[in-house]
Amino acid sequence: MQPLLKIQRYITLLASLFGFVLNAQTVIPPEAEVVEFNGDFETVSEHDNWPDGWSKNDGIILAEEANWNHYIRFDYREPDELISTTRHVSISPNQRAFHFSCRARYENIAQGSKQWHDGRVIFNFLDADGKRISSPSPPYFKRTSNGWITKHAEFLVPEGAESLEIILALFKVKSGTLDFDDLSLYPIPSEPLKARIAAREAERLADQKRRAALVKPQIERPTNEEMPAKLKVVGNQILDTSGDTVWLHGLSVPSLEWVSNGEHIFESIRNAVTEWNANVIRLPVSEVFWVGKGPYQKDGGAGYRQHIEDAANLCASLGVYMILDLHYNGIPTEKHSDFWIEASERFKNHPSVLFEVFNNANFPDKESWRFKIQTIVNAIRTTGADNILIVAGSNQLELEDASGDGIIYSFHLYPKNADIMDSVQAFATRHPVFVTELGAWTSESEHVSSNREWAAQVFPWLNEQKIHWAAWCFHPLARPRMLTDWDYQPSPHWGNYVKDALLAEKTE
């Protein structure tokens, strides 16, 4: 038995004898049967001088202190490297919850490019086939500890779990060392833990509700009379309420798909409309941030949803349209339908908002594409939202929209897939087409002349065919970037050509 555990149990016994209560999260109950998994690293194989049961990998050493106590040390070696060791622990049927603790000592751990790039203990519950069922929240380590500290974690065992995978890791950090010692794992009663979890969740929800109540509109919604005219698909054209043909050409204003508070969203919209002459703004968003599951979101997504509504109101007040783009690549799932049901309820009476159902859907066959996207289309229409929908295009299969203002088919167009232009042009004779991502070569130095040739080809073609478009990307970092900085000066390799194309429409 580990020395630390012996001391803890002795203290617990004294506590029970003298009638006082200790924190259940820091003291092991006397009746608990500690799970043995060589968490003190004292059982060492002679053939490789490494703790039994733990995987041996580069970047980790077995070290020894003056009192012959063993511990393991992780040393940073290079950026974006995962240094880790793993141990699997079997779970018996009567074990429904665990308490975990460890000692750690760390110095100068600098977070990597992602929030979770730090030192941490990763837990994975696995089923009988070794597939991950769930991962409890991990203890993590950043900066410097100034000596040994103890971290604790408690978690329930999910149904079907046969083993627990414990991974000690220095996870893609920029610098640092991390030591581990005296890991312990022991079963605890599940019902008290469930009660604590429920109490914490109730407290979290109450705080979330309080924070959500503090969210207020930053930009008031214009009256319907002040908004641009509502649009409707007729044949292969988009018409307004007066029956006039509308040609949409504008810019994608990103960042709400990767950060919940966005980056210069309102300033970018104003500049895109007033200085670049865009009459449509494509706003990529995330369903994760919408429901408040992103990092640092504590209001259940209320602030994020209001930010999007403020952007729509700003577009409307400037007399232009906004595309609400669910910016996700892959296969649509139920969570995406749930997003659109909520978003449709919020924007169904907003005449300036169009819905881009899915940024880039990947399917093994076109019938699967039609079924999945049609399911989302139907979900949107059940809310009473008749807004125009934009869906990823197909040259063979079409969707049904009996109760809405129609469907526009979208394509992404870059120099590397310019061979689709003929088929898109043919498709545009039957349906309205929107190039929702119009991009260029991303390398600023290598492809400057190539982008000039591309612009000379693609913009006249879009104009002649009256194919709707939104250029990617109105941001100084996301490539191909149109801006040199947040001063909104156009980049010479792409932004200049986009701005010239938009301003040319102003003079015609």
C-alpha positions as CSV (number, residue, x, y, z in Angstrom):
1,M,0.0,0.0,0.0
2,Q,1.2,3.5,-0.8
3,P,2.6,5.4,2.3
4,L,0.2,8.4,1.6
5,L,-2.8,6.1,1.6
6,K,-1.7,4.5,4.9
7,I,-1.5,7.9,6.5
8,Q,-4.9,8.9,5.1
9,R,-6.6,5.8,6.4
10,Y,-5.0,6.3,9.8
11,I,-6.3,9.9,10.0
12,T,-9.7,8.7,8.9
13,L,-9.8,6.1,11.7
14,L,-8.9,8.7,14.3
15,A,-11.6,10.9,12.9
16,S,-14.2,8.2,13.3
17,L,-13.1,7.5,16.8
18,F,-13.2,11.1,18.0
19,G,-16.4,12.0,16.2
20,F,-15.4,14.7,13.7
21,V,-15.9,14.7,10.0
22,L,-13.2,15.1,7.3
23,N,-13.7,16.2,3.7
24,A,-14.8,13.1,1.8
25,Q,-12.9,14.3,-1.3
26,T,-9.5,14.3,0.4
27,V,-9.6,11.3,2.8
28,I,-10.1,7.6,1.8
29,P,-12.8,5.8,3.7
30,P,-11.5,2.9,5.9
31,E,-13.7,0.4,4.1
32,A,-12.6,1.5,0.6
33,E,-10.6,-1.1,-1.3
34,V,-8.0,0.8,-3.1
35,V,-7.5,-0.2,-6.7
36,E,-3.9,-1.3,-7.2
37,F,-2.4,-0.1,-10.4
38,N,1.2,0.8,-9.4
39,G,0.2,4.5,-9.0
40,D,3.3,5.2,-6.8
41,F,5.6,3.8,-9.5
42,E,7.5,1.8,-6.9
43,T,7.1,-1.6,-8.6
44,V,9.7,-1.4,-11.3
45,S,10.7,-4.1,-13.9
46,E,14.3,-5.0,-13.8
47,H,14.6,-5.6,-17.5
48,D,13.7,-2.1,-18.5
49,N,13.8,-0.1,-15.3
50,W,10.3,1.1,-15.8
51,P,7.1,1.0,-13.6
52,D,5.1,-2.1,-14.2
53,G,1.9,-1.6,-16.2
54,W,2.7,1.8,-17.5
55,S,3.5,2.3,-21.2
56,K,7.1,3.5,-21.8
57,N,7.5,6.3,-24.3
58,D,10.1,8.9,-25.2
59,G,10.1,12.1,-23.3
60,I,9.4,10.5,-19.9
61,I,11.9,9.3,-17.3
62,L,11.6,7.4,-14.0
63,A,13.3,9.6,-11.4
64,E,14.2,9.1,-7.8
65,E,14.2,11.6,-4.9
66,A,16.7,11.5,-1.9
67,N,14.3,9.3,0.1
68,W,14.3,6.6,-2.6
69,N,10.8,7.7,-3.6
70,H,10.2,7.1,-7.3
71,Y,8.2,9.5,-9.6
72,I,7.9,10.0,-13.3
73,R,8.9,13.2,-15.2
74,F,7.7,14.5,-18.5
75,D,10.1,16.9,-20.3
76,Y,9.1,19.3,-23.2
77,R,11.1,18.5,-26.3
78,E,9.4,20.1,-29.3
79,P,6.1,21.9,-30.3
80,D,2.9,20.0,-30.9
81,E,4.3,16.8,-29.3
82,L,2.1,14.6,-27.2
83,I,4.2,12.9,-24.5
84,S,2.2,10.4,-22.5
85,T,2.0,7.1,-20.6
86,T,-1.1,4.9,-20.3
87,R,-2.4,2.4,-17.8
88,H,-5.7,0.4,-18.0
89,V,-7.6,-0.6,-14.9
90,S,-10.4,-3.2,-14.9
91,I,-13.7,-2.3,-13.5
92,S,-15.8,-4.8,-11.5
93,P,-19.7,-4.7,-11.7
94,N,-20.1,-3.3,-8.2
95,Q,-17.8,-0.3,-8.8
96,R,-20.2,2.5,-9.9
97,A,-18.1,5.6,-8.9
98,F,-14.5,6.4,-8.3
99,H,-12.4,9.0,-6.4
100,F,-9.0,9.7,-8.1
101,S,-6.1,11.7,-6.6
102,C,-2.5,12.3,-7.6
103,R,0.5,14.4,-6.6
104,A,1.9,16.6,-9.3
105,R,4.8,19.1,-9.6
106,Y,5.3,21.2,-12.6
107,E,7.3,24.2,-13.9
108,N,6.8,26.6,-16.8
109,I,4.0,24.7,-18.6
110,A,3.1,27.1,-21.4
111,Q,-0.3,26.3,-23.1
112,G,0.0,25.2,-26.7
113,S,-2.2,26.4,-29.6
114,K,-5.4,25.0,-28.1
115,Q,-7.0,25.5,-24.7
116,W,-6.5,21.9,-23.8
117,H,-2.8,21.8,-24.7
118,D,-1.3,21.6,-21.2
119,G,-0.4,18.9,-18.7
120,R,-3.3,16.7,-17.7
121,V,-4.7,13.4,-16.6
122,I,-7.0,12.0,-19.2
123,F,-9.7,9.4,-18.2
124,N,-11.4,7.2,-20.8
125,F,-14.1,4.6,-19.9
126,L,-13.9,1.8,-22.4
127,D,-16.4,-1.0,-23.2
128,A,-15.6,-4.7,-23.7
129,D,-14.4,-4.0,-27.2
130,G,-12.1,-1.2,-26.1
131,K,-14.2,1.6,-27.5
132,R,-14.5,4.8,-25.6
133,I,-17.8,5.4,-23.9
134,S,-17.1,8.6,-22.0
135,S,-14.3,10.8,-20.7
136,P,-14.7,12.5,-17.3
137,S,-13.3,16.0,-16.8
138,P,-9.5,15.8,-16.4
139,P,-7.3,17.4,-13.8
140,Y,-5.0,19.8,-15.7
141,F,-1.8,21.7,-15.0
142,K,-0.5,25.0,-16.3
143,R,2.3,27.4,-15.4
144,T,4.3,26.5,-12.2
145,S,3.2,24.8,-9.0
146,N,6.0,25.8,-6.6
147,G,6.4,22.2,-5.3
148,W,4.2,19.2,-5.1
149,I,0.4,19.7,-5.0
150,T,-2.5,17.2,-4.8
151,K,-5.3,17.1,-7.4
152,H,-8.6,15.2,-6.9
153,A,-11.4,14.0,-9.3
154,E,-14.6,12.1,-8.7
155,F,-16.7,10.5,-11.5
156,L,-19.5,8.0,-12.1
157,V,-18.9,4.8,-14.0
158,P,-21.1,4.8,-17.2
159,E,-23.2,1.8,-18.1
160,G,-21.3,-0.8,-20.2
161,A,-17.8,0.3,-19.0
162,E,-15.4,-2.6,-18.5
163,S,-12.2,-0.7,-18.0
164,L,-10.7,2.8,-17.2
165,E,-7.9,4.1,-19.3
166,I,-5.7,6.5,-17.4
167,I,-3.4,8.7,-19.5
168,L,-0.8,11.0,-18.0
169,A,0.2,13.6,-20.6
170,L,2.2,16.6,-21.4
171,F,-0.2,17.6,-24.3
172,K,1.3,19.7,-27.1
173,V,2.6,22.4,-24.8
174,K,5.1,25.2,-25.7
175,S,7.4,24.4,-22.8
176,G,7.5,22.8,-19.3
177,T,8.2,19.9,-17.1
178,L,5.6,17.8,-15.3
179,D,6.1,15.2,-12.5
180,F,3.6,12.7,-11.2
181,D,3.5,10.5,-8.1
182,D,1.2,8.7,-5.7
183,L,-1.8,8.2,-8.0
184,S,-4.7,6.6,-6.2
185,L,-8.1,5.2,-7.3
186,Y,-10.7,3.8,-5.1
187,P,-14.5,3.1,-5.3
188,I,-16.9,5.4,-3.6
189,P,-20.7,5.2,-3.2
190,S,-22.4,6.5,-6.4
191,E,-25.6,8.0,-4.8
192,P,-23.8,10.8,-2.8
193,L,-21.8,11.7,-5.9
194,K,-24.9,11.8,-8.0
195,A,-26.5,14.2,-5.4
196,R,-23.4,16.4,-5.5
197,I,-23.4,16.4,-9.3
198,A,-27.1,17.3,-9.3
199,A,-26.5,20.2,-6.8
200,R,-23.6,21.6,-8.8
201,E,-25.7,21.3,-12.0
202,A,-28.6,23.2,-10.4
203,E,-26.2,25.9,-9.2
204,R,-24.7,26.1,-12.7
205,L,-28.1,26.4,-14.4
206,A,-29.2,29.1,-11.9
207,D,-26.1,31.1,-12.7
208,Q,-26.6,30.5,-16.4
209,K,-30.1,31.8,-16.2
210,R,-28.9,34.9,-14.3
211,R,-26.2,35.6,-16.9
212,A,-28.7,35.1,-19.8
213,A,-31.0,37.6,-18.3
214,L,-28.3,40.2,-18.4
215,V,-27.9,39.8,-22.2
216,K,-29.5,42.8,-24.1
217,P,-29.7,43.7,-27.8
218,Q,-26.9,45.9,-29.0
219,I,-28.6,46.8,-32.2
220,E,-32.3,47.3,-32.4
221,R,-34.3,45.5,-35.0
222,P,-35.6,47.9,-37.8
223,T,-39.2,47.9,-38.6
224,N,-40.2,45.7,-41.6
225,E,-40.7,48.8,-43.6
226,E,-37.1,49.8,-43.0
227,M,-35.7,46.4,-43.9
228,P,-34.8,45.3,-47.4
229,A,-37.6,43.7,-49.3
230,K,-38.4,40.0,-48.6
231,L,-37.0,37.6,-51.3
232,K,-38.6,34.7,-53.1
233,V,-37.2,32.1,-55.6
234,V,-39.1,32.1,-58.9
235,G,-37.6,29.8,-61.5
236,N,-33.9,30.3,-61.5
237,Q,-34.1,33.9,-60.2
238,I,-34.5,35.7,-56.9
239,L,-37.2,38.3,-56.9
240,D,-38.3,40.9,-54.3
241,T,-41.8,41.8,-53.3
242,S,-42.0,44.2,-56.2
243,G,-41.2,41.5,-58.7
244,D,-37.7,42.9,-59.4
245,T,-34.8,40.6,-59.9
246,V,-32.2,40.7,-57.1
247,W,-28.5,39.8,-57.6
248,L,-26.7,39.1,-54.4
249,H,-22.9,39.7,-54.2
250,G,-20.9,40.2,-51.1
251,L,-18.6,38.9,-48.5
252,S,-18.2,36.3,-45.8
253,V,-17.5,37.8,-42.4
254,P,-16.1,34.9,-40.3
255,S,-15.0,34.2,-36.7
256,L,-18.3,33.3,-35.0
257,E,-17.6,29.8,-36.1
258,W,-14.4,29.6,-34.1
259,V,-14.9,32.0,-31.1
260,S,-18.1,32.7,-29.3
261,N,-17.8,36.5,-29.1
262,G,-16.6,36.9,-32.7
263,E,-13.9,39.2,-34.0
264,H,-14.9,42.7,-35.1
265,I,-18.2,41.4,-36.5
266,F,-20.2,44.7,-36.5
267,E,-17.3,46.8,-37.7
268,S,-16.7,44.4,-40.5
269,I,-20.3,44.3,-41.6
270,R,-20.4,48.1,-41.7
271,N,-17.2,48.3,-43.7
272,A,-18.2,45.6,-46.1
273,V,-21.4,47.4,-46.9
274,T,-20.4,51.1,-46.9
275,E,-16.9,50.8,-48.2
276,W,-16.9,47.6,-50.3
277,N,-20.5,47.8,-51.6
278,A,-21.6,44.3,-50.5
279,N,-25.4,43.7,-50.6
280,V,-25.2,40.4,-48.8
281,I,-23.2,39.3,-45.7
282,R,-22.5,35.6,-45.1
283,L,-22.2,35.0,-41.4
284,P,-20.7,31.5,-40.5
285,V,-21.9,30.3,-37.1
286,S,-21.4,27.2,-34.9
287,E,-24.2,25.0,-33.4
288,V,-21.9,24.4,-30.4
289,F,-21.7,28.1,-29.5
290,W,-25.4,28.5,-30.2
291,V,-26.3,26.1,-27.4
292,G,-23.6,27.6,-25.1
293,K,-21.2,24.6,-25.0
294,G,-18.1,26.4,-26.1
295,P,-15.1,27.5,-23.9
296,Y,-15.9,30.3,-21.5
297,Q,-19.6,30.3,-22.3
298,K,-21.6,30.6,-19.1
299,D,-24.9,32.0,-20.3
300,G,-26.2,29.0,-22.2
301,G,-25.4,30.7,-25.5
302,A,-27.7,33.7,-24.9
303,G,-25.0,36.2,-25.7
304,Y,-23.9,34.3,-28.8
305,R,-27.5,34.1,-30.1
306,Q,-28.0,37.8,-29.4
307,H,-24.8,38.6,-31.2
308,I,-26.1,36.9,-34.3
309,E,-29.4,38.6,-34.1
310,D,-27.6,42.0,-33.7
311,A,-25.7,41.2,-36.8
312,A,-28.9,40.4,-38.7
313,N,-30.4,43.7,-37.5
314,L,-27.3,45.6,-38.5
315,C,-27.5,44.1,-42.0
316,A,-31.2,45.0,-42.3
317,S,-30.6,48.5,-41.1
318,L,-28.0,49.0,-43.8
319,G,-30.4,47.7,-46.4
320,V,-28.6,44.4,-47.1
321,Y,-29.3,40.7,-46.6
322,M,-27.6,38.2,-44.3
323,I,-26.9,34.5,-44.8
324,L,-27.0,32.6,-41.6
325,D,-24.5,29.9,-42.4
326,L,-24.3,26.7,-40.3
327,H,-20.6,26.4,-40.9
328,Y,-20.0,22.6,-40.4
329,N,-18.2,20.1,-42.6
330,G,-19.3,16.5,-42.5
331,I,-22.5,14.6,-42.2
332,P,-25.6,16.4,-40.7
333,T,-26.9,14.9,-37.5
334,E,-29.9,15.5,-35.2
335,K,-28.0,18.3,-33.4
336,H,-28.0,20.3,-36.7
337,S,-31.7,19.8,-37.1
338,D,-32.2,21.0,-33.5
339,F,-30.1,24.1,-34.3
340,W,-32.2,25.0,-37.3
341,I,-35.4,24.5,-35.4
342,E,-34.3,27.0,-32.8
343,A,-32.7,29.4,-35.3
344,S,-35.8,29.3,-37.6
345,E,-38.0,30.2,-34.6
346,R,-35.8,33.2,-33.9
347,F,-35.5,34.5,-37.5
348,K,-38.6,33.3,-39.3
349,N,-40.1,36.8,-39.3
350,H,-36.8,38.5,-40.3
351,P,-37.2,39.2,-44.0
352,S,-33.5,40.0,-44.6
353,V,-32.2,36.6,-43.3
354,L,-31.5,33.6,-45.6
355,F,-30.6,30.2,-44.2
356,E,-27.6,28.3,-45.4
357,V,-28.5,24.9,-44.2
358,F,-25.0,23.3,-44.1
359,N,-21.6,24.6,-45.2
360,N,-20.2,21.4,-46.7
361,A,-22.0,18.1,-46.4
362,N,-20.1,14.9,-47.2
363,F,-22.0,11.8,-48.2
364,P,-21.1,8.5,-49.8
365,D,-23.9,8.9,-52.3
366,K,-26.4,11.6,-53.6
367,E,-29.5,9.8,-52.2
368,S,-28.0,10.0,-48.7
369,W,-27.3,13.7,-49.3
370,R,-30.9,14.4,-50.4
371,F,-32.4,12.5,-47.5
372,K,-30.4,14.2,-44.8
373,I,-30.7,17.7,-46.2
374,Q,-34.4,17.2,-46.9
375,T,-34.9,16.2,-43.3
376,I,-33.4,19.6,-42.2
377,V,-35.4,21.5,-44.7
378,N,-38.6,19.8,-43.4
379,A,-37.6,20.6,-39.8
380,I,-37.2,24.3,-40.7
381,R,-40.5,24.5,-42.5
382,T,-42.4,22.9,-39.5
383,T,-41.5,26.1,-37.5
384,G,-43.4,28.3,-40.0
385,A,-40.2,29.8,-41.3
386,D,-40.5,30.5,-45.0
387,N,-37.1,32.1,-45.4
388,I,-35.1,31.2,-48.5
389,L,-32.9,28.2,-47.9
390,I,-29.4,27.7,-49.4
391,V,-28.2,24.1,-49.7
392,A,-25.1,22.4,-51.1
393,G,-25.7,21.9,-54.8
394,S,-26.1,18.7,-56.7
395,N,-26.4,18.4,-60.5
396,Q,-28.7,15.5,-60.4
397,L,-30.9,15.6,-57.3
398,E,-33.2,18.4,-56.2
399,L,-35.1,19.1,-53.0
400,E,-38.7,19.8,-52.3
401,D,-40.0,23.0,-50.7
402,A,-43.8,23.3,-50.9
403,S,-44.3,25.8,-48.1
404,G,-41.3,28.2,-48.2
405,D,-39.9,30.9,-50.4
406,G,-37.7,28.5,-52.2
407,I,-34.3,26.9,-52.4
408,I,-31.0,28.2,-53.7
409,Y,-28.3,25.7,-54.5
410,S,-24.7,26.6,-53.4
411,F,-21.3,25.7,-54.6
412,H,-17.8,26.6,-53.4
413,L,-15.5,27.9,-56.1
414,Y,-11.7,28.2,-55.9
415,P,-9.1,28.0,-58.7
416,K,-8.4,24.4,-57.8
417,N,-12.0,23.3,-58.7
418,A,-12.6,25.7,-61.5
419,D,-13.6,22.8,-63.7
420,I,-17.1,22.8,-62.1
421,M,-17.9,26.2,-63.7
422,D,-19.5,24.7,-66.8
423,S,-21.7,22.4,-64.9
424,V,-22.6,25.1,-62.4
425,Q,-23.5,27.4,-65.4
426,A,-25.8,24.7,-66.8
427,F,-27.4,24.1,-63.4
428,A,-28.0,27.9,-63.1
429,T,-30.3,27.8,-66.1
430,R,-32.8,25.7,-64.0
431,H,-32.2,26.9,-60.4
432,P,-30.7,30.0,-58.7
433,V,-27.1,29.3,-57.8
434,F,-25.1,30.9,-55.0
435,V,-21.3,30.6,-54.8
436,T,-21.2,30.9,-51.1
437,E,-17.4,30.6,-50.9
438,L,-15.5,32.4,-53.7
439,G,-11.8,32.1,-53.0
440,A,-8.4,32.3,-54.6
441,W,-5.0,30.7,-54.2
442,T,-4.0,31.2,-50.5
443,S,-0.2,31.8,-50.9
444,E,0.3,35.5,-51.1
445,S,3.7,35.5,-52.7
446,E,3.6,32.5,-55.1
447,H,0.1,33.1,-56.6
448,V,-0.2,36.8,-56.9
449,S,-0.2,36.7,-60.7
450,S,-2.3,33.6,-60.7
451,N,-5.0,35.3,-58.6
452,R,-5.0,38.2,-61.0
453,E,-5.7,35.8,-63.9
454,W,-8.3,34.0,-61.7
455,A,-10.1,37.3,-60.9
456,A,-10.1,38.3,-64.6
457,Q,-11.8,35.0,-65.4
458,V,-14.2,34.4,-62.5
459,F,-15.8,37.9,-61.9
460,P,-16.9,38.5,-65.5
461,W,-18.3,35.0,-65.5
462,L,-20.3,35.6,-62.3
463,N,-21.5,38.9,-63.7
464,E,-22.6,37.5,-67.1
465,Q,-24.4,34.5,-65.6
466,K,-25.8,36.6,-62.6
467,I,-24.7,33.9,-60.3
468,H,-24.9,35.1,-56.7
469,W,-21.6,35.1,-54.7
470,A,-19.9,35.8,-51.4
471,A,-16.1,36.1,-51.4
472,W,-14.0,34.3,-48.8
473,C,-12.6,35.7,-46.6
474,F,-13.2,39.2,-45.1
475,H,-10.6,38.8,-42.3
476,P,-6.9,39.6,-41.9
477,L,-6.0,36.0,-40.9
478,A,-8.4,33.5,-42.4
479,R,-7.1,32.6,-45.8
480,P,-7.4,33.5,-48.6
481,R,-7.5,36.8,-46.6
482,M,-8.9,39.9,-48.2
483,L,-7.7,42.3,-45.5
484,T,-4.1,43.3,-44.6
485,D,-5.3,44.2,-41.0
486,W,-8.2,45.5,-39.1
487,D,-7.8,48.8,-40.9
488,Y,-9.9,47.1,-43.7
489,Q,-7.3,47.8,-46.4
490,P,-7.7,45.1,-49.2
491,S,-4.9,42.6,-49.5
492,P,-3.0,42.9,-52.8
493,H,-3.3,39.2,-53.7
494,W,-7.1,38.9,-53.3
495,G,-8.8,41.7,-51.5
496,N,-8.1,44.2,-54.3
497,Y,-9.8,42.1,-56.9
498,V,-12.9,41.4,-54.7
499,K,-13.3,45.1,-53.8
500,D,-12.9,46.2,-57.4
501,A,-15.6,43.7,-58.5
502,L,-18.0,44.9,-55.8
503,L,-17.4,48.6,-56.5
504,A,-17.9,48.0,-60.2
505,E,-21.5,47.1,-59.5
506,K,-22.0,50.5,-57.8
507,T,-21.0,52.4,-60.9
508,E,-23.2,50.5,-63.4
